[in-house]
């Protein structure tokens, strides 16, 4: 791995610089539960997502991320329909960027409150553990006596908590989550530092242009102390249940193209291709992201069906 990239990665934990500490998702609308625990229980059935992202293909030490998630609602059998309900879920995520990597496991709980007809608010919480690791053998540095390499441990395990709020109806949504809210200190990987809190704000709306055609614009904003605002703007165009195509813009980083294809009744495949627009384009190829959604939803009495956010249609 190139020395410049190695030093940049060490800076992630060195305290002198602030860097992105969360994985990047192009298809955030198709993967919203991984970002906000309050989404748990927003469907009539279990929702499973499997995903993989290869960022900056060809760039030494570029990030790769794999994840799996599931969530659903708790609806007691034999009881009358209840407007308010409980949601549950779990997420496991693994990320590797050069010599740095982590594995994250979180459980989710959410409580959905009916605010008005077809309008809900949900409060949710992720709670779990995160294991950070640093492979010293893969680090190239100029000074082997650098304090960042002294007394290194190979792994570090600490608690992770993410609160979230989610407001939605049949046509729109607005959400906020705060990953790394505990601001854990990193003592044994590089120079002592602290993970920064991130504020993720997402919003979107489904415009039905006709009986079969709809357009879904959305945005995801990421705010963290010491870092510039990261902004994603997506537009997805969908036709009936056949599928959809979309385009995305990420400020100062990439333009992406998206494809979503339902198949075999209970499955949907999402794919995105990011075209790098930043300076990294001179030394790397582009980015691939693929997500498989599995949702074995059976017909539900319309009088008892929950209000489904448009991201799940």
Rosetta blueprint (number, residue, H / E / L):
1 X L
2 X L
3 X H
4 X H
5 X H
6 X H
7 X H
8 X H
9 X H
10 X H
11 X H
12 X H
13 X H
14 X H
15 X L
16 X L
17 X L
18 X L
19 X L
20 X L
21 X L
22 X L
23 X L
24 X L
25 X L
26 X L
27 X L
28 X H
29 X H
30 X H
31 X H
32 X H
33 X H
34 X H
35 X L
36 X L
37 X H
38 X H
39 X H
40 X L
41 X L
42 X L
43 X L
44 X L
45 X L
46 X L
47 X E
48 X E
49 X E
50 X E
51 X E
52 X E
53 X E
54 X E
55 X L
56 X L
57 X L
58 X L
59 X L
60 X L
61 X L
62 X L
63 X L
64 X E
65 X E
66 X E
67 X E
68 X E
69 X E
70 X E
71 X E
72 X E
73 X E
74 X E
75 X L
76 X L
77 X L
78 X L
79 X L
80 X L
81 X L
82 X L
83 X L
84 X L
85 X E
86 X E
87 X E
88 X E
89 X E
90 X E
91 X E
92 X E
93 X E
94 X E
95 X E
96 X E
97 X E
98 X L
99 X L
100 X E
101 X E
102 X E
103 X E
104 X E
105 X E
106 X E
107 X E
108 X E
109 X E
110 X E
111 X E
112 X E
113 X E
114 X E
115 X E
116 X E
117 X L
118 X L
119 X E
120 X E
121 X E
122 X E
123 X E
124 X E
125 X E
126 X E
127 X E
128 X E
129 X E
130 X E
131 X E
132 X E
133 X E
134 X E
135 X L
136 X H
137 X H
138 X H
139 X L
140 X L
141 X L
142 X L
143 X L
144 X L
145 X L
146 X L
147 X H
148 X H
149 X H
150 X L
151 X L
152 X L
153 X L
154 X L
155 X E
156 X E
157 X E
158 X E
159 X E
160 X E
161 X E
162 X E
163 X E
164 X E
165 X E
166 X E
167 X E
168 X E
169 X E
170 X L
171 X L
172 X E
173 X E
174 X E
175 X E
176 X E
177 X E
178 X E
179 X L
180 X L
181 X L
182 X L
183 X L
184 X L
185 X E
186 X E
187 X L
188 X L
189 X L
190 X L
191 X L
192 X L
193 X E
194 X E
195 X L
196 X L
197 X L
198 X E
199 X E
200 X E
201 X E
202 X E
203 X E
204 X E
205 X E
206 X E
207 X E
208 X E
209 X L
210 X L
211 X L
212 X L
213 X E
214 X E
215 X E
216 X E
217 X E
218 X E
219 X E
220 X E
221 X E
222 X E
223 X E
224 X E
225 X L
226 X L
227 X L
228 X L
229 X L
230 X E
231 X E
232 X E
233 X E
234 X E
235 X E
236 X E
237 X E
238 X E
239 X E
240 X L
241 X L
242 X L
243 X E
244 X E
245 X E
246 X E
247 X E
248 X E
249 X E
250 X E
251 X L
252 X L
253 X L
254 X E
255 X E
256 X E
257 X E
258 X E
259 X E
260 X E
261 X E
262 X E
263 X E
264 X L
265 X L
266 X L
267 X E
268 X E
269 X E
270 X E
271 X E
272 X E
273 X E
274 X E
275 X E
276 X E
277 X L
278 X L
279 X H
280 X H
281 X H
282 X H
283 X L
284 X L
285 X L
286 X L
287 X E
288 X E
289 X E
290 X E
291 X E
292 X E
293 X E
294 X E
295 X L
296 X L
297 X L
298 X L
299 X L
300 X L
301 X L
302 X L
303 X L
304 X L
305 X L
306 X L
307 X L
308 X L
309 X L
310 X H
311 X H
312 X H
313 X L
